[in-house]
Amino acid sequence: MAENNKKPPNPLIKNLGLWFVILLGLVVVVNVMQGPSRSGADANTLAYSDFLTKVEEGGIRSAEIRGEEIIGKTTADEEFRTFNPGDSELVNRLRAKNVRFDARPEESRGLLAQLFFNMLPFVIMIGIWIFVMRQMQNGAGRGAMGFGKSRAKLLVAKEGRVTFDDVAGIDEAREELQEIVDFLKDPARFHRLGGKIPKGALLVGPPGTGKTLLARAIAGEANVPFFNISGSDFVEMFVGVGASRVRDMFEQGKKAAPCIIFIDEIDAVGRSRGAGVGGGNDEREQTLNQLLVEMDGFDANEGIIIVAATNRPDVLDPALLRPGRFDRQVVVGRPDIEGREKILGVHMKKVPLAPDVNARTIARGTPGFSGADLANLVNEAALLAARRAKRLVSMRDFEDAKDKVLMGVERKSMVMTEDEKKMTAYHEAGHAVVSMHEAASDPIHKATIIPRGRALGMVMRLPERDQYSYHRDKMYANLSVSMGGRVAEELIFGYDKVSSGASSDISYATDLARSMVTQWGMSDKLGPLKYADNQEEVFLGHSVTRTQNVSEQTAQLIDGEVREIVTSGYNRAKQVLSDNIDQLHNLAAALLELETLSGDEIKKVLAGEPIERGSVTGTPASRPSTGVSAIPKTGRRGGFGEPAPQA
């Protein structure tokens, strides 16, 4: 435990120390190569002939003889330096001119010392090279000689420790993985009954559902080492590097066992062998083969649990999914309304909330949101509140943040004529009135005619709970509501003034009716048969819909049934709006005045009751806008916030 408390070395200090050692080594090499310093090195060097001439002329005051080197001063008190070429008469000449001189033996080095100083520069250079290479290979093995080192990062227990308390909305996945945690905490309890530690767990789910967070929570609950690596870290341009990294990763895991190795986006290295355009990649397949051997090969890796995550389980190699490799396949799906409420509660703990914030209402209005989407929603609400100089985040901030995430930023600068605003108001009012008179329709949450993104207006309906299947009566109700906007335009403005704003409504109604006929067996003429397979496949980066071939006669029957179902919804909407034309006028007028109405306010308008607000004056664009819609492919008049049913 004491070792875990040590702080890692500062990279800046480490780099400065490295360069200091290199610089010091270079200085030593230069000094050694230049030889030992000599006294009088700064003095004037005389040619030996000039030195003899000065001696004969009496210009030398003193001299010191050190072997072949002569150092002294002239009568002008100038230092000099020269070398004796072997003149045996030098002493006699100095005596004849009364030059004061002295003699000292030449400094000599022993054989070992001389050999040491001669070899020292080479030893220092080799030492610096070894030191630099070791530094380059340390850490994650990203150096020039560290291609085969694993890039797995060890998560320190005190840094970002996550437990199951931090994971919400995926209770089934937590329960499935709780057994792994219990095994890591007390493996002997399972060994007594002959149980073996699971080799691996594969987390499967859409992006943003919390797969990585769940893996970290397993390590946090079990309090064991956690190695994190991405599937792309195994793939390199050099053949054999990925397999070497897999071996090195398991070697690290053995030293820290029991431990968890988490491989994110395992489909980057675990795709089916031999698949794909142009054949498989040899390097990737070698890496996958090594991973398969390490997980369940001849040598058992006890105490190592592999947790992997992917959102593409359909492309993984079958050998990777068999028992003995990834024994557990845990589906981490998008949360339901209960899960969304819990996830919002986790993220809202970090935000100061106003008393009017209702997490349940926000959860109802965010069907299909993942955990990451909900975290982003809370963050956007906090940013909006800060931009408005608030101290607390209110429900209005959450509603505006939801509109921004789903529809885009409010288009305040968009200029609409009065006729365009009036047509948009009647279009959205048509959706709302038909929805209020359809018993099977979901309750209306709000309606708005403020442009956002590519939509000019929106009517949003919120289901009371998450719906996993759709009944026939609800489908027909949705068809009527989708046609309400088009019918309202015809009734109010006439046949010739109908706009293209209902394009998305018509597209939704057509797709719904075709699914009812070809997939769900809701056509009396065609019977309970399936005539189409709408599973999408990805080929060369494009989504391709594979449809079952049918005869020409059957195709005509299908088109006739689709037309009849959509037309029935159109007729139903026309009947409702014709019988309640006053409600259509009143609701459109309220939308033109207030621009945004809640579900309760819409009920009051249809009942003829007044709407009480603090203030309804001022610039319309400055008032809060609410309304949710998926961003359409093209510009449109409006929509009614209903997701397409899933088979």
C-alpha positions in Angstrom: 0.0 0.0 0.0 2.9 2.3 0.6 4.0 2.0 -3.0 0.6 3.0 -4.2 0.9 6.2 -2.3 4.0 7.3 -4.1 3.5 10.0 -6.6 4.7 9.4 -10.1 7.8 11.4 -11.1 7.2 14.8 -12.8 7.8 14.4 -16.5 9.3 17.9 -16.8 11.9 17.2 -14.1 12.6 13.8 -15.7 13.3 15.4 -19.1 15.4 18.2 -17.6 17.5 15.6 -15.8 18.0 13.6 -19.0 19.3 16.6 -20.9 21.5 17.6 -18.0 23.2 14.2 -18.0 23.6 14.3 -21.8 25.2 17.8 -21.6 27.5 16.8 -18.8 28.7 13.8 -20.7 29.5 15.9 -23.8 31.5 18.4 -21.7 33.5 15.5 -20.2 34.2 14.0 -23.6 35.4 17.3 -25.0 37.7 18.0 -22.0 39.2 14.5 -22.2 39.7 14.7 -25.9 41.5 18.0 -25.5 43.9 16.5 -22.9 44.9 17.9 -19.5 45.2 21.6 -19.1 48.7 23.1 -18.8 49.8 26.0 -16.7 50.6 29.1 -18.8 48.2 28.0 -21.6 47.3 31.6 -22.0 50.9 32.8 -22.4 52.5 33.7 -25.7 54.0 30.7 -27.5 57.5 31.4 -28.9 59.3 29.5 -31.6 62.4 27.8 -30.2 64.7 29.9 -32.5 63.1 33.1 -31.2 63.6 31.9 -27.7 67.4 31.2 -28.3 67.7 34.7 -29.9 66.2 36.3 -26.8 68.5 34.3 -24.6 71.5 35.5 -26.5 70.3 39.1 -26.4 69.6 38.9 -22.6 65.8 39.2 -23.0 64.9 36.2 -20.8 64.7 36.8 -17.1 63.6 33.3 -15.8 62.6 30.0 -17.2 61.1 26.7 -15.9 61.9 23.5 -17.7 59.3 20.7 -17.6 60.5 18.0 -19.8 60.1 19.3 -23.3 58.1 22.3 -22.2 59.7 25.6 -21.2 57.8 28.3 -19.4 59.1 31.7 -18.2 59.1 35.5 -18.3 61.0 37.9 -20.4 62.8 41.1 -19.1 59.7 43.0 -20.2 57.8 40.9 -17.7 55.9 39.0 -20.5 55.0 35.3 -20.1 56.1 32.9 -22.8 55.9 29.3 -23.7 58.0 27.1 -26.0 59.2 23.5 -26.5 62.7 22.1 -26.5 63.4 20.0 -29.6 66.2 18.1 -27.7 68.9 20.8 -27.5 71.5 19.4 -25.0 73.4 22.8 -24.9 70.3 24.7 -23.5 71.5 24.7 -19.9 74.9 26.0 -20.8 73.4 28.8 -22.8 71.1 29.8 -20.0 74.1 29.8 -17.5 76.2 31.9 -19.9 73.6 34.6 -20.0 72.9 34.4 -16.2 69.2 33.4 -16.8 67.6 32.1 -13.6 66.0 28.7 -14.4 64.5 25.7 -12.7 63.8 22.2 -13.8 60.9 19.8 -12.9 60.2 16.3 -14.1 57.4 15.9 -16.6 54.1 14.7 -15.2 53.6 11.1 -16.4 50.6 8.8 -16.1 50.7 5.1 -15.4 49.7 2.6 -18.0 46.3 1.9 -16.4 45.6 5.6 -15.9 46.5 6.4 -19.5 44.4 3.5 -20.8 41.5 4.7 -18.6 41.6 8.3 -20.0 41.9 7.0 -23.5 38.8 4.8 -23.1 36.8 7.3 -21.1 35.2 9.2 -24.0 34.0 5.9 -25.6 32.6 4.6 -22.3 30.7 7.9 -21.7 29.2 7.9 -25.2 28.0 4.3 -24.9 26.6 5.0 -21.5 24.6 8.0 -22.8 23.3 5.9 -25.7 22.1 3.1 -23.4 20.5 5.7 -21.0 18.6 7.4 -23.9 17.3 4.0 -25.3 16.1 2.9 -21.8 14.2 6.2 -21.4 12.6 5.8 -24.8 11.4 2.3 -23.9 10.0 3.2 -20.5 6.3 3.7 -19.9 3.9 2.6 -22.6 6.6 1.3 -24.9 6.3 4.1 -27.5 10.0 4.4 -28.2 11.9 3.4 -31.2 12.7 0.0 -29.7 9.4 -0.5 -27.9 6.9 -1.5 -30.6 6.1 -4.8 -28.9 5.3 -3.3 -25.5 1.7 -3.2 -24.4 0.1 0.2 -24.3 -2.3 -0.8 -21.5 -2.6 1.9 -18.8 -3.0 0.9 -15.2 -5.8 2.8 -13.4 -4.6 3.9 -10.0 -7.2 3.2 -7.3 -7.3 6.8 -6.0 -7.6 8.3 -9.4 -11.2 8.4 -10.6 -12.4 5.4 -8.7 -15.9 4.5 -9.7 -18.3 2.1 -8.1 -21.7 0.7 -8.9 -23.2 3.7 -7.0 -22.1 5.9 -9.8 -23.8 3.7 -12.4 -27.5 4.1 -12.9 -30.2 3.0 -15.3 -28.6 -0.3 -16.2 -29.6 -2.5 -13.3 -29.7 -5.8 -15.3 -26.2 -5.3 -16.5 -25.0 -4.5 -13.0 -26.6 -7.7 -11.6 -25.0 -9.7 -14.4 -21.5 -8.4 -13.6 -21.9 -8.5 -9.8 -20.8 -12.2 -9.9 -17.5 -11.2 -11.4 -17.0 -8.7 -8.5 -17.8 -11.4 -5.9 -15.4 -13.8 -7.6 -12.6 -11.3 -7.5 -13.3 -10.5 -3.8 -13.5 -14.1 -2.7 -12.5 -16.7 -5.3 -12.2 -19.5 -2.8 -15.9 -19.5 -2.2 -16.4 -20.5 -5.9 -13.4 -22.8 -6.1 -14.8 -25.0 -3.3 -17.8 -25.8 -5.5 -15.7 -26.4 -8.6 -16.5 -23.1 -10.2 -14.0 -21.4 -12.4 -13.3 -17.8 -12.8 -15.0 -16.4 -16.0 -12.6 -15.7 -18.8 -14.2 -12.5 -20.1 -17.3 -10.4 -20.3 -18.4 -8.6 -23.5 -20.4 -5.4 -23.0 -22.6 -4.8 -26.0 -24.7 -1.7 -26.5 -25.1 1.6 -28.5 -22.6 4.4 -28.0 -22.9 6.4 -24.8 -24.8 3.8 -22.8 -22.0 3.5 -20.1 -20.0 0.4 -21.1 -16.7 1.9 -20.1 -18.1 3.4 -16.9 -19.5 -0.1 -16.0 -16.1 -1.7 -16.6 -14.4 0.8 -14.3 -17.2 0.2 -11.7 -16.3 -3.5 -11.7 -12.7 -2.7 -10.9 -13.7 -0.1 -8.3 -16.1 -2.5 -6.5 -13.6 -5.4 -6.5 -10.6 -3.1 -5.6 -8.3 -4.8 -8.1 -5.8 -3.4 -10.7 -7.6 -2.2 -13.8 -5.7 -2.1 -17.2 -7.3 0.0 -19.9 -6.4 -0.3 -23.6 -8.2 0.4 -26.9 -8.5 -2.2 -29.6 -6.8 0.2 -32.1 -3.7 0.2 -29.8 -2.9 -3.3 -31.0 -2.8 -2.5 -34.7 0.4 -1.2 -36.2 1.9 -1.0 -39.7 4.6 -3.6 -38.7 3.6 -7.3 -38.9 3.7 -9.1 -35.5 3.6 -6.0 -33.3 0.0 -6.5 -32.3 0.6 -10.1 -31.2 3.6 -9.0 -29.3 1.6 -6.4 -27.5 -1.1 -8.9 -26.6 1.6 -11.2 -25.0 3.1 -8.3 -23.1 -0.3 -7.2 -21.9 -1.1 -10.6 -20.5 2.4 -10.7 -18.9 1.6 -7.5 -17.1 -1.8 -8.9 -16.0 -0.1 -12.1 -14.6 2.1 -9.9 -12.4 -0.9 -8.0 -11.1 -3.4 -10.9 -10.9 -6.2 -10.9 -9.9 -6.9 -8.0 -12.2 -9.2 -6.7 -15.0 -8.0 -5.9 -18.5 -10.5 -3.7 -20.3 -10.4 -3.6 -24.1 -12.5 -0.8 -25.5 -13.8 -1.0 -29.1 -12.6 -4.6 -29.5 -14.2 -4.7 -33.0 -11.1 -2.9 -34.2 -9.0 -6.0 -33.7 -11.7 -8.7 -33.3 -13.5 -8.7 -36.7 -14.2 -11.9 -38.4 -11.1 -13.4 -40.0 -11.1 -13.4 -43.8 -14.0 -11.0 -44.0 -14.1 -7.6 -45.7 -13.4 -6.3 -49.1 -10.0 -7.4 -50.4 -9.5 -10.1 -47.8 -8.4 -9.8 -44.2 -5.4 -7.9 -42.8 -2.6 -10.3 -41.8 -1.4 -8.1 -38.9 -4.9 -7.8 -37.4 -5.6 -11.5 -37.8 -2.3 -12.4 -36.1 -3.2 -10.1 -33.2 -6.7 -11.7 -32.9 -5.1 -15.2 -33.0 -2.8 -14.3 -30.2 -5.7 -12.8 -28.2 -7.6 -16.1 -28.6 -4.7 -18.2 -27.5 -4.0 -16.0 -24.4 -7.7 -16.1 -23.4 -8.2 -19.9 -23.7 -5.1 -21.5 -25.0 -2.6 -24.2 -23.8 -1.3 -22.0 -21.0 -4.0 -20.8 -18.6 -4.0 -17.2 -17.4 -5.5 -17.5 -14.0 -6.8 -14.4 -12.2 -7.1 -12.3 -15.4 -10.6 -11.2 -16.5 -11.0 -9.6 -19.9 -13.8 -7.1 -20.1 -14.4 -5.8 -23.7 -16.9 -3.3 -25.1 -18.3 -2.9 -28.6 -21.3 -1.5 -30.4 -20.8 -3.9 -33.3 -21.1 -7.4 -32.0 -22.3 -8.6 -35.5 -18.8 -8.2 -37.0 -16.9 -10.1 -34.2 -15.2 -13.4 -35.0 -17.2 -16.4 -33.8 -14.1 -17.9 -32.0 -14.0 -14.8 -29.8 -17.6 -15.3 -28.7 -17.5 -19.0 -27.9 -17.7 -20.3 -24.3 -14.3 -20.2 -22.7 -13.4 -16.9 -24.2 -16.1 -14.3 -23.6 -18.3 -16.3 -21.3 -20.7 -13.4 -20.5 -22.3 -11.2 -23.1 -24.0 -8.3 -21.2 -26.3 -6.1 -23.2 -26.0 -2.5 -22.1 -29.0 -0.9 -23.8 -30.5 2.6 -23.7 -32.3 3.2 -20.4 -36.0 3.2 -19.9 -37.9 6.0 -18.2 -37.0 4.7 -14.8 -33.4 4.4 -15.7 -33.3 7.9 -17.3 -34.7 9.4 -14.1 -32.0 7.7 -12.1 -29.3 8.8 -14.5 -30.5 12.4 -14.3 -30.4 12.1 -10.5 -26.8 11.1 -10.6 -25.8 14.0 -12.9 -28.1 16.5 -11.1 -26.2 16.0 -7.9 -23.4 18.2 -9.2 -25.8 21.0 -10.3 -27.7 23.5 -8.0 -31.4 22.9 -8.9 -34.4 25.2 -8.6 -37.5 23.8 -6.7 -39.5 23.5 -10.0 -37.1 20.9 -11.6 -38.9 17.6 -12.1 -36.5 14.8 -13.2 -39.5 12.5 -14.0 -40.9 15.0 -16.5 -37.5 15.4 -18.1 -37.1 11.6 -18.3 -40.5 11.4 -20.0 -39.5 13.9 -22.6 -36.2 12.2 -23.5 -37.1 8.8 -24.9 -34.2 7.1 -26.6 -31.6 9.2 -24.8 -28.4 7.3 -23.6 -26.5 8.1 -20.4 -24.1 10.3 -22.3 -27.0 12.2 -23.9 -28.5 12.8 -20.5 -25.2 14.0 -19.1 -24.9 16.4 -22.0 -28.5 17.6 -21.4 -27.7 18.5 -17.8 -24.5 20.2 -18.8 -26.3 22.3 -21.5 -28.9 23.3 -18.9 -26.2 24.4 -16.5 -24.5 26.4 -19.3 -27.8 28.1 -20.2 -28.5 29.1 -16.6 -25.0 30.5 -16.2 -25.4 32.5 -19.5 -28.6 33.9 -18.0 -26.8 34.9 -14.8 -28.9 32.5 -12.6 -27.8 31.0 -9.3 -30.0 27.9 -9.8 -30.8 25.7 -12.8 -34.6 25.8 -13.4 -37.0 23.7 -15.4 -37.1 26.2 -18.1 -33.3 25.8 -18.6 -33.7 22.0 -18.9 -36.6 22.5 -21.5 -34.5 24.9 -23.5 -31.5 22.7 -23.3 -33.6 19.7 -24.6 -34.9 21.8 -27.5 -31.3 22.9 -28.3 -30.1 19.3 -28.3 -32.9 17.9 -30.4 -33.8 20.8 -32.7 -30.9 23.1 -32.6 -30.5 26.7 -31.6 -33.5 29.0 -31.7 -33.5 31.0 -34.9 -34.2 34.4 -33.6 -32.9 36.2 -36.6 -35.2 34.3 -39.0 -37.7 36.7 -40.6 -41.2 35.3 -41.3 -44.1 37.1 -42.9 -47.4 37.2 -41.2 -48.9 34.8 -43.7 -46.1 32.3 -43.1 -46.6 32.6 -39.3 -50.3 32.2 -39.7 -50.0 29.1 -41.8 -47.5 27.6 -39.4 -49.8 28.3 -36.5 -52.8 26.6 -38.2 -50.5 23.7 -39.2 -49.4 23.0 -35.6 -52.9 23.7 -34.3 -54.2 21.0 -36.7 -51.8 18.4 -35.2 -52.8 19.4 -31.7 -56.6 19.4 -32.2 -56.6 16.0 -33.8 -54.3 14.6 -31.1 -56.7 15.9 -28.4 -59.6 14.1 -30.0 -57.8 10.8 -30.6 -58.2 8.6 -27.5 -55.2 6.4 -28.3 -52.9 9.4 -28.9 -50.2 10.3 -26.3 -50.8 13.4 -24.2 -49.6 16.7 -25.7 -46.6 18.2 -23.8 -46.3 21.5 -25.7 -46.7 23.2 -29.0 -44.6 26.0 -30.5 -44.3 28.0 -33.8 -40.8 29.4 -33.0 -38.3 28.2 -35.6 -35.5 25.9 -34.3 -33.0 24.2 -36.5 -34.8 23.3 -39.8 -38.3 23.1 -38.3 -40.7 26.1 -38.3 -42.8 24.7 -35.5 -43.5 21.6 -33.4 -46.2 19.8 -31.4 -44.6 17.4 -28.9 -46.4 14.5 -27.3 -45.0 12.7 -24.3 -46.0 9.1 -23.5 -46.9 8.2 -20.0 -44.3 5.4 -20.1 -41.8 3.8 -22.4 -43.5 1.8 -25.2 -42.0 -1.3 -26.5 -44.8 -2.3 -28.9 -47.5 -0.4 -30.7 -51.2 -1.4 -31.0 -53.3 -1.0 -34.1 -55.5 1.7 -32.6 -52.4 3.8 -31.6 -51.0 3.5 -35.1 -54.2 4.7 -36.7 -54.3 7.6 -34.2 -50.7 8.5 -35.2 -51.7 8.5 -38.8 -54.6 10.9 -38.1 -52.4 13.2 -36.1 -49.7 13.2 -38.8 -52.3 14.3 -41.4 -53.8 17.0 -39.1 -51.4 19.7 -40.3 -52.0 19.1 -44.0 -55.8 19.0 -43.5 -55.7 22.3 -41.5 -53.9 24.1 -44.3 -56.5 22.8 -46.8 -59.5 23.8 -44.7 -58.3 27.3 -43.8 -56.3 28.4 -46.8 -57.8 26.3 -49.6 -56.6 23.6 -51.9 -54.3 25.8 -54.0 -52.5 27.3 -51.0 -51.4 24.0 -49.4 -47.6 24.2 -48.7 -44.8 21.7 -48.7 -44.5 22.0 -44.9 -46.1 18.5 -44.4 -43.4 16.6 -46.2 -42.0 15.0 -43.0 -45.5 14.2 -41.8 -46.3 12.5 -45.1 -43.1 10.6 -45.0 -43.8 9.4 -41.5 -47.3 8.3 -42.4 -46.2 6.4 -45.5 -43.4 4.5 -43.6 -45.7 3.6 -40.8 -48.4 2.3 -43.2 -45.9 0.3 -45.2 -44.5 -1.3 -42.0 -48.1 -2.2 -41.0 -48.7 -3.9 -44.3 -45.3 -5.6 -45.0 -43.9 -6.4 -41.6 -46.6 -6.5 -39.0 -49.4 -8.3 -40.9 -52.1 -5.6 -40.3 -53.6 -5.8 -43.8 -56.8 -7.8 -44.3 -56.1 -8.3 -48.0 -52.5 -9.4 -47.6 -52.8 -11.3 -44.4 -50.4 -11.9 -41.5 -47.3 -12.4 -43.8 -44.0 -10.6 -44.0 -43.2 -9.1 -47.3 -40.1 -7.2 -46.6 -36.9 -7.4 -44.6 -35.8 -3.9 -43.6 -32.6 -4.9 -41.9 -29.9 -2.4 -42.8 -26.4 -3.5 -43.7 -23.3 -1.4 -44.0 -21.3 -1.9 -47.2 -18.3 0.4 -48.1 -19.4 2.9 -45.4 -23.0 3.2 -46.8 -26.2 1.9 -45.2 -28.0 -0.5 -47.5 -31.6 -1.7 -46.9 -32.1 -5.3 -48.0 -35.7 -5.9 -49.2 -37.2 -9.2 -50.1 -38.3 -9.6 -53.7 -42.1 -9.8 -54.3 -44.1 -10.3 -57.4 -45.5 -7.4 -59.4 -49.0 -8.2 -58.4 -48.1 -8.4 -54.7 -46.3 -5.1 -55.0 -49.4 -3.5 -56.4 -51.5 -4.9 -53.6 -49.0 -3.5 -51.1 -49.0 0.0 -52.6 -52.8 -0.1 -52.7 -53.1 -1.1 -49.0 -50.5 1.6 -48.0 -52.5 4.2 -49.9 -55.7 3.1 -48.3 -54.3 3.2 -44.7 -52.8 6.7 -45.2 -56.0 8.0 -46.8 -58.0 6.7 -43.9 -55.9 8.7 -41.5 -56.3 11.8 -43.7 -60.1 11.3 -43.8 -60.2 10.9 -40.0 -58.2 14.1 -39.5 -60.5 16.0 -41.9 -63.6 14.9 -40.0 -62.2 15.9 -36.6 -61.1 19.3 -37.8 -64.3 20.0 -39.7 -66.4 19.1 -36.6 -64.1 21.3 -34.3 -63.2 24.2 -36.6 -63.7 26.7 -33.7 -61.1 24.9 -31.6 -58.7 25.1 -34.6 -59.2 28.8 -34.9 -58.9 29.5 -31.2 -55.7 27.4 -30.8 -54.1 29.0 -33.9 -54.9 32.5 -32.5 -53.3 31.5 -29.1 -50.2 30.3 -30.9 -49.9 33.5 -32.9 -50.1 35.5 -29.7 -48.0 33.4 -27.3 -46.0 31.3 -29.8 -45.5 28.5 -27.2 -48.2 26.7 -25.3 -47.9 23.9 -22.8 -50.2 20.9 -22.7 -52.4 22.3 -19.9 -52.7 25.6 -21.8 -53.8 23.9 -24.9 -56.5 22.1 -22.9 -57.7 25.5 -21.6 -57.8 27.0 -25.0 -59.9 24.1 -26.4 -62.2 24.3 -23.4 -62.6 28.1 -24.0 -60.9 29.0 -20.7 -58.5 32.0 -20.5 -54.7 31.5 -20.1 -53.1 33.3 -17.2 -49.5 34.3 -17.6 -47.3 36.8 -15.8 -46.7 38.7 -19.0 -47.4 37.9 -22.6 -46.1 41.2 -24.1 -42.8 42.0 -25.6 -40.8 40.7 -28.5 -42.0 37.2 -29.3 -38.6 35.9 -30.0 -37.4 36.9 -26.6 -39.8 34.6 -24.8 -38.8 31.0 -24.0 -39.3 28.5 -26.8 -40.1 24.9 -26.2 -40.8 22.1 -28.5 -38.9 19.0 -29.6 -38.4 17.4 -33.0 -36.0 15.3 -34.8 -34.1 17.4 -37.4 -35.6 16.7 -40.8 -33.8 16.1 -44.0 -35.2 19.2 -45.5 -37.0 22.4 -44.3 -40.6 21.8 -43.3 -43.6 23.6 -41.8 -43.7 21.6 -38.6 -44.1 18.1 -37.0 -45.8 16.3 -34.2 -42.9 14.7 -32.2 -43.7 11.0 -32.7 -40.9 8.5 -33.2 -41.4 5.8 -35.8 -42.5 2.4 -34.2 -39.9 -0.3 -34.1 -40.5 -3.8 -35.3 
